[in-house]
Amino acid sequence: MSLVVNFLVFAAGLVVGVGATLLYIQYSMYSQVGKIEEQMKQVSDLEENLMHEFDDEDRD
């Protein structure tokens, strides 16, 4: 009986551990995607500002 209980506790711990690991990986990925999106927005804004500067120089 003790062996069955030990196995069930081990299996439950394994399931909880795997679930927690998957949640952590998902959170990490969403966090990284958010950072990448912010960096891409900054690059886009920089490119837009540079294009406006070049347009202004061409008009002068």
Summary of the structure (lengths in Angstrom):
residues: 60
radius of gyration: 26.0
end to end distance: 89.0
largest distance: 89.0
contacts: 113
relative contact order: 0.06
helix: 97%
strand: 0%
